[in-house]
Amino acid sequence: MNTPPKDEMPPSGTTSDTAQVLVVDDDSLQRGEIVDFLTRQGIEVEAEGNGFAAVHRIKSLRPKVVVMDMKMPGLDGLHVSRLVSGLEHPPKVILMSGYPEYVYRAHAEEAEVFAVLEKPVPLAALVRFVNDALSQSAA
């Protein structure tokens, strides 16, 4: 079996083409914690660290659910959710923010997302939202 060079391998806790969930957060510690927890729950997960990479990955991977931070440099989570909402099979988007004004903004702009959660989000609660979104995307 040929193993790709380490720098070409997907990040730990991910699969190459079959992930159900994409986690997008510019905070690598937060992103890693969420990926590890969801992976331990038996959910196939991929991860990205910014909105630009997320748009590309959503188009190629077609995850069922995207768990995404709202405040990121470049494209923020709300902007990414708008861009991917027009896809043929858009993912269910769960936005998270530690900034109340971003949570308010998502509600005020009536973002077409599955949920908007204020950080810190307890991981047990987050996995319930993810499982609910996965169930709805399968229906």
N, C-alpha and C positions, 0 to 999 in steps of 0.2 A: 504494500500500500504506500503510495507516494503521499507525503505530507507536505502541504505548501509551506514556504518559509514563514516563520513566526509573524513577520509584519504583514503577511497576506491573509492570515487566519482571522475568522470573525472573533469579536470580543467574547470573553467568557460569558456563558449563560445564554448564548444565542445559537440559532440554527441558521443554515445558509439560505434556504428559500421557502421555508414552510412556517414561519412565525405567525402566530395568531395575533400577537400584540407587538406594537412598536412603542418603545418608551423614548421620549425626547425631552432632554433636560440638559442645559448647559453646565449644571453643577454635577461634576463627575461622581462625587460621593453619593448624592441623592439619587442619581440615575442608577448607579451600581447597586444601591440598597433596594431600589424598586425591582430591578432586573433579578437580583438574587432571590428576593421574596417570591415574586411571581413564578420564577423557575422552580422553586421548592414546592409550589402549589401545583406543579405539573403543567404549567402553561408555557407554550413555546414563545420565546421572547427574542426580539432584536432591539438594538438601541442606537440612538444617534445623539449628537451633542449640540446640534443647532438646527434652526428652521430650514435653511437651504438644503442641507443634507436630508432632512426629514421629508421634504417634498419629493425629492428624487427617490428616496427609499420607499415611500408610500406608493408611488407610481409603479415601481418595479416589483415590490414585494406583495402589494395588495393585502396588507394586514386587515383583520376584521375590526380591530380596536387600536386606537392610538391614545396613549396616556402622555400628555404633554404639558410642560411648564408654559405659562403664558409669557413671562418676562424673560426674553432671551435677546442677545445682540443680533442685529440683522433682522431676520423675519421673526416676529413674535408668534406665540402659539395661536392667537386669534386670527392673525393674517394667514398662517398656514392652514388653519381649519377652513377659512373661506376659499383658499386656493384649491383644496382637495374636495370640497363639497360638490363640485361640478363633475367629478369623475363618474364613470359609468357605474362603478361599485364603490361609493365612498365609504371609508371606515367610520365606525362610531368613534367620536372624539370625546375624551375626558380631559378637560383643561384643569390645571392646578395653578394656584398662585399664593405666595406668601404676602402679597400686597392687596389689601382690601379694595383699593381703587381699581385694580385690574379685574377683580371678581365682579365689582359693580359695573365696570365697563362692558364685560361680557353679557351681563344681564340686560343692561341698558340698550346695547346694540342688538339684542335678541339673536345672539349667535346661535347658529344651528348646530348645537353640540349635544352630546348625550348627557353630560354633567359638567358643572363648574364647581370645583372643590377648593376650599381655602386651606393652605398649608399652615402648619404641618398636618398632613393627612395620615391618620393611623393606618398602618399597612393592612390590618384586618378589614378595615372599612373599604380601603381602596380595592382589595381583591373582590369584595362583594360587588362593587360597581363594575369592575372588569368582567366578572362572571355574568352579571346581568346584561351587560353590553354584548358579550359573546353569545348569550342565549338569544337575544333579540336579533342579532345578525344572522343567526342560523335559521330563524323562523321565516 
